[in-house]
């Protein structure tokens, strides 16, 4: 193309002509400032973060004032020479800008804007409007210094004299009075139209976003309800629109009507905490509950036990050794109650069926929690170097040894309302132990153990950590059990227990002539196997981690569940006959080799299960049950074998 | 192609139908040196950078519009009718329900891709098969709604049999109704007699009034022009006085009576008459007065868009027409003509036939189209007319387009709001604009 042609202009007229020439870059509508959400404080980025470097090499912070934070000596050597670090420390603020502003004033777009000290946001607004080109900036001290009009007059003099060199005025003590510098408006962008990565680092632009986790909306200056401003934290259809930023801060009284005028709004939202306080002390920010901001979250003071209430090491061990049989006994009581519920008693899809179903699930899940407690107590004993304990209580022990105890004998009872009341009583929380008026609950005992372990001197740090962790877990679950049983009681209140209960209280073995007998026997065998296996796993001679071994043991427990469930269905209640004391050492002597869980399954559990299952196979469904139970035993053995 | 208007000098670039404003010197030089256009356009020249239309046949689009020739028969006996009283050379027939329902199913199946479609009723005179028209419309509306397809309806009718009940039905379904009407009573009745030689204007007018009384339809008047018609402006004004939403002219090129079809020499006065109408429309638009001359308004807005296409219409591509027996043709004018056959409603579209048709009809394969500057505006002319008569009207088409190009330049300069949004432009009063 000739130079002559290069200067020629074609004006596109219709749509295709206008769109024909492809311009590299994004259309104006994609520019950050075009986003409705990108004004201060912005959702994608805070526009102020762009304008804080409106002069290359200087960085301002536009908030209450426009504070000069840093000077880059490489980019602004003259200013860096004139303004000392001590000036910056004392505070230097923007007081005037002379340049070409986007909006005309009296038809003239080049003029000076003078700023009072505390108008940082207005400064930012005007500087945002500043167009590329030469400009003059006027700086002054953050405190002290000449009157506003004197700085302004001096600045205008400097402009009219077309000052090219920096002008710095100090008082007799060397304190900065004002400083004027010629500069250029930074363009922010590279030649490709990208925000210059050399000037803006990752995180620069997104700093101070309109984000709940940063500013708590205390100063949220926007109410852009039509878009996605998450101001409204709680929608209440029955009351006037109520936005978070409208609430009175620090006063326990929600506004009952929307704020309609700015004066009222300003008055109501004057924050007691500024951004700085919020950023530094975010953990202390009060939470808003039920539309009321709490002054602080109430936290109960830690309980400190009296010296003579702290249990010593042996007392803790003795308590754990007593707690294990309690957990075991409760677990079995819950399980029996669970099997006594006939989940099919009501019509499929009926409301009663749902209620009974939910109750059964809850009882089972609490029983499983108790199994876990039994395990945790045994883990605690093990971590203290003590032998395991898988016994079961007959009479509820007086663990605290103070004569206050829940009067209860172990028994297998149906899930009657009396039994449910007992469950609620035994699970009642007592996370604040009152030694003088001890509730006598299990939960209270765990709390006392926890405090004794943590506050006493009888345990190593490692032991304290391990025990405290497990004790807290048990305590937390106890609270949950109490609430769940209480809820069940409410929900079951409209139903007649005789409609959905099966099995007798205090069951006895059914006659040998009854088909249920063999299933009852299998259930008993599997219960025994589960306890035997747990005893082995928690014995000191097993090196593999208990966690992994318990995965295998769970298979045996599924066998127990299947056998107990089938027995219950045909009228043979699971008896949970406690096996005699387990002496693992007896097994260890066999064949001279150490007994492993895998060999234990092979040599003891498998023949024992097979013997119990022989008579089951003859009954309807018996063969299927036998096969599935043997398969579980196989799986357990595979799991154990892999761990060896 | 350089062209002048009252607002300056312009360059029309065939590739992409782009219009640029140029200065007088460049305009003068372009008159002598066509190659200069390339130099002037630089990198925007078609020879260096073409991205609009090439010789490739476009991929077949799904069917968007289907017309049903529900009555291949007519109550009028217009001498110029290409369809020969709607019979397309055969005997009079009415479409049966099974064919119509199959056709609707075909259209909706095809339109499922884009989610919108047009179902048209044609003839002959479609109201001769009124019962079917209503039944099919109701069925199609419901089926389309069920399938989430936005279906619009159109009807081409002589309106002479259109009663109040028809009008209410058409209005309910918001039909676009094209009424064939050639002008005021004397002109119309001379050209559009019934079988006994009586006039049809009064009947058509009553039908039109019934439609207008309902108000739910978009009504256009379509006037057929023969070499004997003469000045058009009085006809146009007479048609617009009837209160139709728009009116336009179509010259006869294919007619059973050769005396009624245009020859090359007939086009010259026709162009002058058309331009006379166009200037009246232009004047009205500048004055913000509605004067809906469809040939003009459509042309202006297409040019504003930079419309460019390798075909004159969407025949055999997005459009098809079904005869009474269920055969599908690329266009209603091609009904019964094997060259236009593209399938059957029962067996579906014959995509090979459609592709072949489109390949053959591509404007860059037509002579003398491929060297004509108007090729992508015109698209090569009506396939039916070209196949029957060749291209006797090219000078007229170019003349009319040249007039439209200049008119566009003037309107876009003087009343850009009209180009931007004609509806909004006319909805705003002159006083509001001056305020």
Interface residues (C-beta under 8 A of the other chain):
Chain A: X1 X5 X8 X10 X11 X12 X13 X14 X15 X16 X17 X19 X20 X21
Chain B: X10 X11 X13 X16 X17 X18 X19 X20 X21 X22 X26 X39 X40 X41 X42 X44 X52 X303 X304 X305 X306 X308 X408 X409 X412
